[in-house]
């Protein structure tokens, strides 16, 4: 086999993250996005160091486990890769992917619990849509990146992961942009106006946030500046089932394809209110908050259930984000210390702790490894919930050095979880078992929870 050669191959199994693996001529070949038992056509894209990868070109024969898709945007939008599996089949597939990842590394760990998402459809409380075109110099689109083509954007007016308020906003904002002849941002020339549309909606209160991410350049061919008041009047005139609480203009002149920049509040306030596990949280635009609210309750409850006793204990919430886990623990603990490097998240955590009248929480801004040494008290309980990149070796060793009996690790990326568990193993900790919590139905994403035990000498 040579690079560029086309092949036909049967997928034997999958490994996280969403990589199909098949055998051809006695060699293992990996194809991202190919599903178990599919017969696919692919093109060899990489061959070095004994590893062969191919790009998926076509599904020649579906897996017998697949069914018809429920989505009008199937095979066009790049999301929801598992939408042709029934829900039970998805859970099994996710379990098998994580299992294969650990088995390949020689790390033995039983997966003893698979927790379902409470909602299978319309579960997301946040979506980030992109402005663009479905093909070069095509008409304006607003939606998700096209499957296999990251630079192209396709309209997804019937997306089933969000409720009708999201779909209404998506359709109407696109119509508004076309009617007002607003210019889309060109990533090649860095010229134009429209970049992203972010929508958040609280599951508990129904409050809606709409944030337009756009440049400060002229917004139309006439060279006019953006009329925020007109945009507000348009949005306030829509018929929502929830309540419009926040309209923001993100002044995004950065070069990266991300939502960033100074925020101007055009209407209402710059946050929406969410309730979770008996606590109240103000959710700001840049704040991290689990995108599946009801699933988050199951995720956090599953993690908390692994802690035998928090009463009058000193608890560490590391990589604490907006302090959700820390504040849940604070209802029982003596003291909670949260460490998070994103300053905006720390500010929100402190704000929410005040709202919830929790005076036993201290949230510290900075690198976890560096800030641990500044806390004089030794923890009785440690919960870590790092970003996708994981904890890293030096931070993992610093956490293990506290030598406490148990550590609870919440992970959004089983691959970096595995890396950190291998370091913990060298430090005398072993994982009893792994629990999977499905926060993202129809997609390949999964949350994992591990309870680490200190080996007895």
C-alpha positions as CSV (number, residue, x, y, z in Angstrom):
1,X,0.0,0.0,0.0
2,X,1.2,3.5,-0.9
3,X,0.1,6.9,0.1
4,X,-2.8,8.0,-2.1
5,X,-3.9,4.5,-2.9
6,X,-7.7,3.7,-2.6
7,X,-8.8,0.7,-0.7
8,X,-11.9,-1.2,0.3
9,X,-11.9,-2.4,3.9
10,X,-14.3,-3.8,6.5
11,X,-14.2,-2.1,9.9
12,X,-13.7,-4.6,12.7
13,X,-13.8,-2.4,15.7
14,X,-13.6,1.2,16.9
15,X,-11.2,3.0,19.2
16,X,-11.7,6.4,20.9
17,X,-11.8,9.0,19.5
18,X,-14.1,7.8,16.7
19,X,-11.5,5.8,14.8
20,X,-12.5,2.7,12.8
21,X,-9.9,0.0,12.6
22,X,-9.8,-2.7,9.9
23,X,-7.3,-5.3,8.6
24,X,-6.0,-5.4,5.0
25,X,-3.1,-7.6,3.8
26,X,-2.3,-8.4,7.4
27,X,-1.9,-4.7,8.3
28,X,-4.1,-2.6,10.7
29,X,-5.5,0.5,9.1
30,X,-7.2,3.4,10.9
31,X,-10.0,5.5,9.4
32,X,-11.5,8.4,11.3
33,X,-15.3,8.4,11.2
34,X,-15.8,4.9,10.0
35,X,-18.1,2.8,12.1
36,X,-18.0,-0.8,13.3
37,X,-19.0,-3.4,10.6
38,X,-19.1,-0.9,7.8
39,X,-17.5,-1.7,4.5
40,X,-15.9,1.5,3.4
41,X,-13.8,3.0,0.6
42,X,-10.8,5.0,1.8
43,X,-7.6,6.6,0.6
44,X,-4.3,6.0,2.3
45,X,-3.3,9.3,3.9
46,X,-0.4,8.4,6.2
47,X,2.0,5.5,6.3
48,X,4.9,5.8,8.7
49,X,6.4,4.2,11.8
50,X,4.2,1.1,11.3
51,X,1.0,3.1,11.4
52,X,-1.3,3.3,8.4
53,X,-4.2,5.8,8.3
54,X,-6.8,6.3,5.6
55,X,-9.3,9.0,4.8
56,X,-13.0,7.9,4.5
57,X,-14.3,8.5,1.0
58,X,-17.5,6.5,0.9
59,X,-19.6,4.0,2.9
60,X,-19.9,1.1,0.5
61,X,-22.1,-1.0,2.8
62,X,-23.7,0.0,6.1
63,X,-23.3,-1.9,9.3
64,X,-26.2,-4.3,10.0
65,X,-26.4,-2.4,13.3
66,X,-27.3,0.8,11.5
67,X,-30.8,2.2,10.9
68,X,-32.2,5.1,8.9
69,X,-31.2,8.6,10.2
70,X,-33.7,10.8,12.0
71,X,-32.0,14.0,10.7
72,X,-32.7,16.0,7.6
73,X,-29.0,17.0,7.5
74,X,-27.6,13.5,7.5
75,X,-24.3,13.1,5.7
76,X,-24.1,16.8,5.1
77,X,-23.4,18.2,8.6
78,X,-20.3,17.1,10.2
79,X,-21.9,16.4,13.6
80,X,-23.8,13.4,15.1
81,X,-21.7,10.6,13.6
82,X,-23.6,7.9,15.5
83,X,-27.1,9.0,14.4
84,X,-27.7,5.8,12.4
85,X,-27.3,3.7,15.6
86,X,-30.2,3.3,18.1
87,X,-29.5,4.7,21.5
88,X,-28.6,1.4,23.2
89,X,-26.3,0.7,20.3
90,X,-24.5,4.0,20.8
91,X,-23.9,3.3,24.4
92,X,-22.4,-0.1,23.6
93,X,-20.2,1.5,20.9
94,X,-18.9,4.2,23.2
95,X,-18.1,1.6,25.8
96,X,-16.3,-0.5,23.2
97,X,-14.3,2.4,22.0
98,X,-13.1,3.4,25.5
99,X,-12.4,-0.3,26.3
100,X,-10.3,-0.7,23.1
101,X,-8.3,2.4,23.9
102,X,-7.3,1.1,27.4
103,X,-6.7,-2.5,26.2
104,X,-4.3,-1.3,23.4
105,X,-2.3,0.5,26.1
106,X,-2.2,-2.6,28.3
107,X,-4.1,-0.9,31.1
108,X,-6.7,-3.2,32.7
109,X,-9.8,-1.4,34.0
110,X,-13.4,-2.7,34.1
111,X,-16.2,-0.5,32.8
112,X,-18.9,-1.1,35.4
113,X,-21.4,1.6,34.8
114,X,-22.8,3.3,31.7
115,X,-25.1,6.2,32.6
116,X,-27.7,7.3,30.0
117,X,-28.4,10.9,29.1
118,X,-31.8,11.9,30.5
119,X,-32.7,13.4,27.2
120,X,-31.8,12.0,23.8
121,X,-32.9,15.0,21.7
122,X,-32.9,18.8,22.3
123,X,-30.6,18.3,25.2
124,X,-28.0,21.0,24.4
125,X,-28.1,24.3,26.3
126,X,-25.4,25.9,24.1
127,X,-24.6,26.0,20.4
128,X,-22.0,27.8,18.5
129,X,-22.9,28.3,14.8
130,X,-20.6,29.6,12.1
131,X,-21.3,32.0,9.2
132,X,-19.8,31.0,5.9
133,X,-20.7,29.3,2.6
134,X,-21.3,25.8,1.5
135,X,-18.8,26.2,-1.3
136,X,-16.2,28.9,-2.2
137,X,-17.9,32.2,-2.9
138,X,-21.4,30.7,-2.5
139,X,-24.3,32.4,-0.8
140,X,-24.3,33.1,3.0
141,X,-24.9,30.1,5.2
142,X,-25.2,29.8,9.0
143,X,-24.8,26.5,10.7
144,X,-22.2,23.8,11.2
145,X,-19.1,22.8,9.3
146,X,-19.7,20.5,6.4
147,X,-18.8,16.8,6.8
148,X,-15.2,16.3,5.8
149,X,-14.8,20.0,4.8
150,X,-13.9,22.2,7.8
151,X,-13.8,25.4,5.8
152,X,-17.4,25.0,4.4
153,X,-20.5,25.7,6.4
154,X,-23.9,24.2,5.8
155,X,-27.3,25.4,7.0
156,X,-28.8,23.1,9.7
157,X,-32.3,24.7,10.3
158,X,-33.8,21.4,11.7
159,X,-31.0,20.4,14.1
160,X,-32.4,17.9,16.6
161,X,-29.8,18.5,19.4
162,X,-31.5,21.8,20.3
163,X,-35.0,23.0,20.9
164,X,-37.2,25.1,18.7
165,X,-36.0,28.4,20.2
166,X,-32.5,27.6,18.8
167,X,-33.9,26.6,15.5
168,X,-36.0,29.8,15.3
169,X,-33.0,32.0,16.1
170,X,-30.8,30.2,13.6
171,X,-33.3,30.5,10.7
172,X,-34.3,34.1,11.5
173,X,-30.8,35.5,12.0
174,X,-29.7,34.0,8.7
175,X,-32.7,35.7,7.0
176,X,-32.0,38.9,8.8
177,X,-28.3,38.8,7.6
178,X,-29.3,38.2,4.0
179,X,-32.0,41.0,4.1
180,X,-29.6,43.5,5.6
181,X,-26.9,42.4,3.2
182,X,-24.4,41.8,6.0
183,X,-21.0,40.7,4.8
184,X,-19.6,37.3,5.8
185,X,-16.0,37.2,7.1
186,X,-13.5,35.9,4.7
187,X,-10.8,33.8,6.5
188,X,-8.3,34.2,3.7
189,X,-8.4,37.9,3.4
190,X,-9.5,38.7,7.0
191,X,-12.1,41.0,5.6
192,X,-15.9,41.1,6.3
193,X,-18.2,41.2,9.3
194,X,-20.1,38.0,10.3
195,X,-18.3,35.2,12.0
196,X,-20.3,33.2,14.6
197,X,-23.6,33.1,16.4
198,X,-23.7,31.7,19.9
199,X,-27.0,30.7,21.6
200,X,-27.4,29.6,25.2
201,X,-30.6,28.7,26.9
202,X,-31.2,27.7,30.5
203,X,-33.0,24.4,31.0
204,X,-34.5,25.5,34.3
205,X,-35.4,29.1,33.7
206,X,-35.8,29.2,30.0
207,X,-33.7,32.3,29.7
208,X,-32.0,32.9,26.3
209,X,-28.7,34.5,25.4
210,X,-27.9,35.4,21.8
211,X,-24.3,36.5,21.0
212,X,-23.2,37.8,17.6
213,X,-19.5,37.3,17.0
214,X,-18.5,39.7,14.3
215,X,-15.7,42.1,13.4
216,X,-15.6,45.9,13.9
217,X,-15.3,46.4,10.2
218,X,-18.0,47.7,7.9
219,X,-21.0,45.3,8.1
220,X,-22.4,45.8,4.5
221,X,-21.3,46.8,1.0
222,X,-22.3,50.4,1.8
223,X,-19.5,50.7,4.3
224,X,-21.9,51.2,7.2
225,X,-21.2,50.2,10.8
226,X,-23.2,47.6,12.7
227,X,-26.6,48.9,13.9
228,X,-26.9,47.1,17.3
229,X,-30.2,48.7,18.1
230,X,-31.8,47.5,14.9
231,X,-30.5,44.0,15.6
232,X,-32.0,44.1,19.1
233,X,-35.4,45.2,17.8
234,X,-35.4,42.4,15.3
235,X,-34.5,39.7,17.9
236,X,-37.0,41.1,20.5
237,X,-39.7,40.7,17.8
238,X,-39.4,36.9,17.5
239,X,-41.8,34.6,19.2
240,X,-39.8,32.5,21.7
241,X,-41.1,29.8,24.0
242,X,-38.4,30.9,26.5
243,X,-37.4,34.4,27.6
244,X,-34.9,36.6,25.8
245,X,-32.6,37.8,28.6
246,X,-29.3,38.7,26.9
247,X,-28.1,40.0,23.5
248,X,-24.4,40.5,23.1
249,X,-22.1,41.8,20.4
250,X,-18.7,40.1,20.5
251,X,-16.2,42.4,18.8
252,X,-14.1,39.7,17.2
253,X,-11.1,41.0,15.1
254,X,-8.9,38.0,16.0
255,X,-7.3,35.8,13.3
256,X,-8.4,32.5,14.9
257,X,-11.7,30.8,14.0
258,X,-12.9,31.1,17.6
259,X,-15.4,33.3,19.5
260,X,-13.3,35.9,21.3
261,X,-13.1,39.6,21.8
262,X,-14.6,42.3,23.9
263,X,-18.3,42.0,24.7
264,X,-20.8,44.8,24.3
265,X,-24.2,44.0,26.0
266,X,-26.8,45.3,23.6
267,X,-29.8,44.2,25.6
268,X,-30.6,42.8,29.1
269,X,-27.7,41.5,31.1
270,X,-24.6,39.6,30.2
271,X,-25.6,36.3,31.7
272,X,-28.5,33.9,32.0
273,X,-29.5,32.0,35.2
274,X,-29.4,28.2,35.5
275,X,-30.3,25.9,38.4
276,X,-28.4,22.7,39.0
277,X,-28.6,20.3,41.9
278,X,-30.2,22.9,44.2
279,X,-27.7,25.6,43.3
280,X,-28.0,28.7,41.2
281,X,-25.4,29.6,38.5
282,X,-25.0,32.8,36.5
283,X,-23.8,31.6,33.0
284,X,-21.8,34.2,31.1
285,X,-20.8,33.9,27.5
286,X,-17.2,32.7,28.0
287,X,-18.0,30.6,31.1
288,X,-17.6,26.8,30.8
289,X,-20.8,25.0,31.8
290,X,-21.7,21.5,30.8
291,X,-23.7,21.7,27.5
292,X,-26.2,19.0,28.7
293,X,-27.7,20.4,31.9
294,X,-29.7,17.3,32.9
295,X,-26.9,15.1,32.0
296,X,-24.5,17.2,34.1
297,X,-26.6,16.4,37.1
298,X,-26.1,12.7,36.5
299,X,-22.4,13.2,35.8
300,X,-21.8,15.2,39.0
301,X,-24.0,12.9,41.1
302,X,-22.1,9.9,39.8
303,X,-18.8,11.5,40.8
304,X,-20.0,12.6,44.2
305,X,-21.3,9.1,45.0
306,X,-17.7,7.9,44.8
307,X,-16.8,10.1,47.7
308,X,-17.7,8.2,50.9
309,X,-17.8,11.2,53.2
310,X,-17.3,14.9,52.8
311,X,-18.7,16.1,56.1
312,X,-16.2,18.5,57.8
313,X,-13.5,17.5,55.2
314,X,-11.1,19.8,53.3
315,X,-11.9,19.3,49.5
316,X,-9.9,20.3,46.5
317,X,-11.7,21.0,43.2
318,X,-8.9,21.1,40.7
319,X,-9.4,22.6,37.2
320,X,-12.5,23.9,38.8
321,X,-13.9,26.0,35.9
322,X,-16.9,28.0,37.2
323,X,-16.8,26.0,40.4
324,X,-19.8,23.7,39.8
325,X,-18.3,20.6,41.4
326,X,-16.7,22.6,44.2
327,X,-20.0,24.3,45.2
328,X,-21.8,20.9,45.2
329,X,-19.2,19.6,47.6
330,X,-19.3,22.8,49.7
331,X,-22.9,21.9,50.8
332,X,-21.3,19.2,53.0
333,X,-17.6,20.0,53.2
334,X,-15.7,22.0,55.8
335,X,-13.7,23.9,53.2
336,X,-13.4,23.8,49.4
337,X,-10.5,25.1,47.4
338,X,-10.9,25.4,43.7
339,X,-8.0,26.1,41.3
340,X,-8.6,27.3,37.7
341,X,-6.3,29.1,35.3
342,X,-9.1,31.0,33.3
343,X,-9.6,34.2,35.2
344,X,-13.1,34.8,33.9
345,X,-14.2,31.4,35.1
346,X,-12.7,32.1,38.6
347,X,-14.6,35.4,38.8
348,X,-17.9,33.6,37.9
349,X,-17.2,30.8,40.4
350,X,-16.8,33.5,43.2
351,X,-19.9,35.2,42.0
352,X,-21.9,32.0,42.0
353,X,-20.6,31.0,45.5
354,X,-21.9,34.4,46.8
355,X,-25.3,33.8,45.2
356,X,-25.5,30.4,46.8
357,X,-24.4,31.8,50.1
358,X,-21.4,29.4,50.3
359,X,-18.8,31.1,52.5
360,X,-16.6,28.0,52.7
361,X,-15.3,28.2,49.1
362,X,-12.1,29.7,48.0
363,X,-11.4,29.9,44.2
364,X,-7.9,30.6,43.2
365,X,-6.8,31.7,39.7
366,X,-3.6,30.2,38.3
367,X,-1.9,27.1,37.1
368,X,-2.9,24.1,39.2
369,X,0.6,22.8,39.6
370,X,1.9,26.2,40.8
371,X,-1.0,27.1,43.0
372,X,-1.2,23.8,45.0
373,X,1.8,24.8,47.0
374,X,0.1,28.0,48.1
375,X,-2.6,26.2,50.0
376,X,-1.5,25.4,53.5
377,X,-4.2,22.9,54.3
378,X,-3.9,19.3,53.2
379,X,-6.9,17.9,51.4
380,X,-9.0,15.0,52.6
381,X,-10.9,14.8,49.2
382,X,-9.6,15.6,45.7
383,X,-11.7,15.8,42.6
384,X,-10.1,16.7,39.3
385,X,-11.9,17.7,36.1
386,X,-9.2,18.8,33.6
387,X,-9.7,20.1,30.1
388,X,-9.4,17.8,27.0
389,X,-5.6,18.1,27.3
390,X,-5.6,16.3,30.6
391,X,-3.6,17.0,33.8
392,X,-0.1,16.5,32.5
393,X,2.7,14.6,34.3
394,X,4.0,17.1,36.7
395,X,0.5,18.1,38.0
396,X,-0.6,14.5,38.2
397,X,2.5,13.7,40.4
398,X,1.8,16.8,42.6
399,X,-1.7,15.6,43.2
400,X,-0.6,12.0,43.9
401,X,2.0,13.4,46.4
402,X,-0.8,14.3,48.9
403,X,-1.0,10.5,49.4
404,X,-4.7,10.6,50.3
405,X,-6.7,7.3,50.1
406,X,-8.9,8.2,47.1
407,X,-9.0,10.6,44.2
408,X,-11.9,11.1,41.8
409,X,-11.1,11.9,38.2
410,X,-13.8,13.3,35.9
411,X,-12.7,13.3,32.2
412,X,-14.1,14.5,28.9
413,X,-11.3,12.8,27.0
414,X,-10.5,9.1,27.7
415,X,-7.2,9.4,25.7
416,X,-5.7,11.9,28.1
417,X,-7.3,10.2,31.0
418,X,-5.4,7.1,30.1
419,X,-2.1,9.1,30.0
420,X,-2.7,10.5,33.4
421,X,-3.7,7.1,34.9
422,X,-0.4,5.7,33.7
423,X,1.4,8.4,35.7
424,X,-0.9,7.8,38.8
425,X,0.0,4.1,38.6
426,X,3.7,4.9,38.9
427,X,2.8,7.0,42.0
428,X,1.0,4.1,43.7
429,X,-2.6,4.7,42.6
430,X,-4.8,2.2,40.7
431,X,-8.2,2.7,39.2
432,X,-10.9,0.3,40.6
433,X,-13.3,0.8,37.7
434,X,-14.4,3.3,35.1
435,X,-17.9,4.8,34.7
436,X,-19.1,6.2,31.4
437,X,-21.7,9.0,31.4
438,X,-23.3,9.8,28.1
439,X,-23.5,13.6,27.8
440,X,-23.6,13.8,24.0
441,X,-26.2,11.4,22.4
442,X,-25.7,10.7,18.7
443,X,-22.1,12.0,18.8
444,X,-18.9,10.1,19.7
445,X,-18.2,12.3,22.8
446,X,-18.3,10.7,26.2
447,X,-17.5,11.6,29.8
448,X,-15.6,9.2,32.1
449,X,-15.3,9.0,35.8
450,X,-12.6,7.0,37.7
451,X,-12.1,6.5,41.4
452,X,-8.4,6.1,42.1
453,X,-7.3,4.1,45.2
454,X,-4.0,4.3,46.9
455,X,-2.2,1.0,47.0
456,X,-1.6,-0.3,50.5
457,X,2.1,-0.9,51.3
